[in-house]
């Protein structure tokens, strides 16, 4: 028999140090993943709020009436969540052009999530919206075409 036997392998101390390094790394990775998930949720909610605000401006445009200078608000359910909206219609200083500021937040006065501004002009009869691009009201020629 030999007096001192050296076996190949890791000592208990080396294994514990390796496990400590791996556990610290895994905790850091988990923290980054949680941060990324929170950011993704925030971006999703901002996107939904932006869509809701744009939808409200579009609803006012599609009503095809001259909007009243006023403030309106309400709540709605979108993407399995409650949202509060507030629309402020104001004059712009240009005749027949109105500014609409729509803000979207969570019900109960939680912090503002998104704000969108749109403009609404005087409504035109259906089918007449593109006449402004032609040379004359009777012309059927597309803009840029020459005889």
C-alpha positions in Angstrom: 0.0 0.0 0.0 1.0 3.5 -0.6 1.2 6.0 2.0 -0.5 8.9 0.3 -3.2 8.2 -2.3 -4.2 10.9 -4.6 -7.5 10.3 -6.3 -8.8 12.3 -9.2 -11.9 14.4 -8.6 -13.2 17.5 -6.9 -13.0 18.3 -3.2 -16.1 19.2 -1.2 -14.9 22.8 -1.1 -14.6 23.1 -4.9 -18.1 21.6 -5.3 -19.6 24.1 -2.9 -17.9 27.1 -4.6 -19.1 25.9 -8.0 -22.7 25.5 -6.6 -22.5 29.0 -5.1 -21.4 30.5 -8.4 -24.1 28.7 -10.3 -26.8 29.7 -7.8 -25.8 33.3 -8.0 -25.9 33.2 -11.8 -29.3 31.6 -11.8 -30.7 34.2 -9.4 -29.4 37.0 -11.6 -30.9 35.4 -14.7 -34.2 34.9 -13.0 -34.2 38.6 -12.0 -33.5 39.6 -15.6 -36.3 37.4 -16.8 -38.8 38.9 -14.3 -37.7 42.4 -15.4 -38.2 41.5 -19.1 -41.7 40.1 -18.3 -42.7 43.3 -16.5 -41.4 45.4 -19.4 -43.4 43.2 -21.9 -46.6 43.6 -19.8 -46.1 47.4 -19.6 -45.6 47.6 -23.4 -48.7 45.4 -24.0 -50.8 47.7 -21.8 -49.4 50.8 -23.5 -50.2 49.3 -26.9 -53.8 48.5 -25.8 -54.2 52.0 -24.4 -53.0 53.5 -27.6 -55.4 51.4 -29.6 -58.3 52.4 -27.4 -57.4 56.1 -27.7 -57.1 55.9 -31.5 -60.4 54.0 -31.6 -62.1 56.8 -29.7 -60.8 59.4 -32.1 -61.9 57.3 -35.1 -65.4 56.8 -33.5 -65.7 60.6 -33.3 -64.6 61.0 -37.0 -67.0 58.3 -38.2 -69.9 59.9 -36.4 -69.8 62.3 -39.4 -71.0 65.2 -37.3 -69.4 68.4 -36.1 -68.2 67.7 -32.6 -69.2 69.9 -29.7 -66.5 71.6 -27.8 -66.8 69.6 -24.6 -65.4 66.9 -22.4 -66.7 63.3 -22.2 -65.5 60.3 -20.4 -66.4 56.7 -19.7 -65.1 53.2 -19.0 -64.8 50.2 -21.2 -63.6 46.6 -21.1 -60.9 45.7 -23.5 -58.5 42.7 -23.5 -60.0 41.4 -20.2 -59.2 44.7 -18.4 -61.2 47.7 -17.4 -60.0 51.0 -18.9 -61.1 54.6 -18.3 -61.1 57.2 -21.2 -61.5 60.9 -21.3 -62.0 62.9 -24.5 -61.6 66.7 -24.7 -62.8 68.4 -27.9 -61.5 71.9 -28.3 -61.3 74.5 -31.1 -58.0 74.9 -33.0 -58.4 78.5 -34.3 -59.0 77.1 -37.8 -62.6 77.2 -39.0 -64.3 73.8 -38.9 -61.2 72.0 -37.5 -61.4 70.6 -33.9 -58.7 69.0 -31.7 -59.5 65.9 -29.8 -57.3 64.8 -26.9 -58.0 61.3 -25.6 -56.4 60.1 -22.4 -56.6 56.5 -21.3 -55.9 55.4 -17.8 -57.0 52.7 -15.4 -60.3 53.1 -13.5 -60.1 54.7 -10.1 -57.6 57.4 -10.9 -54.6 55.2 -11.4 -51.7 56.9 -13.3 -52.2 57.9 -16.9 -51.3 55.2 -19.3 -51.5 56.9 -22.8 -52.6 60.1 -24.5 -53.5 60.6 -28.1 -54.3 63.8 -30.0 -56.4 63.8 -33.2 -58.1 66.3 -35.4 -61.6 66.3 -36.8 -62.8 68.5 -39.7 -66.2 69.4 -40.9 -68.0 66.3 -42.2 -68.5 65.8 -45.9 -71.3 63.9 -47.7 -70.5 60.2 -48.2 -68.4 59.6 -51.4 -67.2 63.2 -51.5 -64.1 63.0 -49.5 -61.7 62.6 -52.4 -63.2 65.4 -54.5 -60.7 67.8 -53.1 -57.9 66.0 -55.0 -59.5 66.4 -58.4 -59.2 69.5 -60.6 -62.9 70.2 -60.7 -66.1 68.8 -59.1 -67.2 67.4 -62.5 -63.8 65.9 -63.4 -63.4 62.2 -63.1 -59.7 62.4 -64.0 -57.4 61.2 -61.3 -54.9 63.8 -60.0 -51.7 63.9 -62.1 -53.4 62.6 -65.2 -53.3 64.8 -68.3 -55.3 64.5 -71.5 
